[in-house]
Amino acid sequence: MSDMHNGKPGVLSGHCFCGGVHFRTSGLVRTSGHCHCESCRRATSSPVTTFFTVPREGTELAGESLRYYASSPGVRRGFCGNCGSPMSFETERRPDDIDLYVASLDEGLSVPIREHWHWDERVDWLHVVDDLPKSEGGV
């Protein structure tokens, strides 16, 4: 398990709903957060999406049903072509990183969440009460 607080990398793994796509990463978790942007809300049909960011190097995302969707210029989202589970977010702005969904982890609560992204795009009916930093942009 990665320990973000003392900088010790560990192994994190996860998979989609049907098990057709899986990931494994041994890199240090660089950051983690709740994304409130409209694109993520539409991609997941949920009011907020929670990611953790790791280096592409040392991360394997694979499976026969792995598909990608170019959701906007320079962005692609990985998902399972069988069950539809979203699996990854990748952007050309951060070519050395990959964002994976915390909810797809085998140990789902093992990554502490550090911040909120795109706070200005949040839905008005979800009331979040925490003291995490809230930024108007993303990572």
C-alpha positions in Angstrom: 0.0 0.0 0.0 1.3 3.4 -0.8 2.0 5.7 2.1 1.6 9.3 0.9 2.6 10.8 4.2 6.1 9.3 4.4 6.9 8.8 0.7 7.1 5.1 0.7 5.7 3.5 -2.5 3.7 0.3 -2.3 1.6 -1.8 -4.5 -2.0 -0.8 -5.2 -4.3 -2.9 -7.4 -7.9 -2.7 -8.6 -10.3 -3.8 -11.2 -13.6 -3.0 -13.0 -17.0 -4.4 -12.0 -16.8 -7.6 -14.1 -13.0 -8.1 -13.7 -12.2 -7.7 -17.4 -9.9 -4.7 -16.8 -7.4 -4.5 -13.9 -4.6 -2.3 -12.8 -1.5 -2.6 -10.6 0.8 0.2 -9.7 4.0 0.2 -7.6 4.5 4.0 -7.8 4.2 6.6 -5.1 0.7 8.2 -5.0 1.4 11.7 -6.1 -1.9 13.2 -5.1 -5.5 12.3 -4.6 -8.8 14.2 -4.7 -12.5 14.5 -5.4 -13.1 16.0 -8.8 -16.3 18.0 -9.3 -15.9 18.9 -13.0 -18.8 18.5 -15.4 -16.8 16.1 -17.6 -16.1 13.7 -14.7 -19.7 13.9 -13.5 -21.0 13.0 -17.0 -18.4 10.2 -17.4 -19.4 8.5 -14.2 -23.0 9.6 -13.7 -22.2 10.7 -10.2 -21.9 14.1 -8.5 -18.2 13.7 -7.6 -15.4 11.4 -8.8 -12.4 10.4 -6.7 -9.0 9.8 -8.2 -5.5 9.0 -7.1 -2.6 10.0 -9.3 0.5 7.8 -9.9 3.4 7.7 -12.4 2.6 5.9 -15.7 6.0 4.2 -15.3 5.4 1.3 -12.9 1.6 1.2 -13.6 -0.1 -1.5 -15.6 -3.7 -1.0 -16.8 -4.7 -3.9 -18.9 -7.4 -6.4 -19.9 -9.1 -7.6 -23.1 -12.0 -5.3 -22.6 -10.0 -2.1 -22.0 -11.2 0.7 -24.2 -10.5 4.4 -24.4 -12.7 7.4 -25.1 -11.2 10.8 -26.1 -13.5 12.9 -24.0 -11.9 16.2 -24.9 -8.7 17.4 -26.8 -5.6 15.8 -25.2 -7.7 13.7 -22.8 -8.6 10.0 -22.9 -10.6 8.0 -20.4 -10.1 4.3 -20.0 -13.1 2.1 -19.3 -14.2 -1.6 -19.5 -15.9 -2.3 -22.8 -17.9 -5.1 -21.1 -19.3 -3.6 -17.9 -18.7 0.1 -18.6 -16.8 0.8 -15.5 -14.6 3.9 -15.8 -10.9 3.0 -15.0 -8.5 5.9 -15.8 -8.1 9.5 -16.8 -5.1 10.6 -18.8 -4.1 14.0 -20.1 -1.4 15.3 -22.4 -0.9 18.1 -19.8 0.6 15.5 -17.4 2.2 12.9 -19.7 4.1 11.1 -16.9 0.9 10.6 -14.8 -2.2 8.5 -14.8 -5.3 9.0 -12.7 -7.1 5.9 -11.4 -10.4 5.7 -9.6 -10.2 5.2 -5.9 -13.5 3.3 -5.9 -12.0 0.6 -8.2 -9.2 -0.3 -5.7 -9.1 -3.7 -4.2 -8.5 -2.0 -0.9 -10.9 0.9 -1.5 -10.1 3.0 1.5 -6.3 2.7 1.4 -5.6 6.1 -0.2 -6.2 9.2 1.9 -7.9 12.0 -0.1 -6.1 15.3 0.0 -8.2 17.9 -1.9 -11.1 18.9 -4.0 -10.6 19.8 -7.7 -12.9 22.0 -9.8 -14.8 23.2 -6.7 -16.4 25.9 -8.8 -18.2 23.3 -10.9 -19.7 21.3 -8.0 -23.4 20.5 -7.9 -25.3 22.8 -5.6 -27.4 20.0 -4.0 -24.5 18.1 -2.6 -23.2 19.6 0.7 -19.6 18.7 1.4 -18.4 19.4 4.9 -14.7 18.8 5.3 -11.6 20.9 5.7 -9.8 19.7 2.6 -8.3 22.3 0.3 -10.8 23.3 -2.5 -9.3 24.5 -5.8 -11.1 25.9 -8.9 -8.9 23.9 -11.2 -7.6 20.4 -11.5 -4.3 18.7 -11.0 
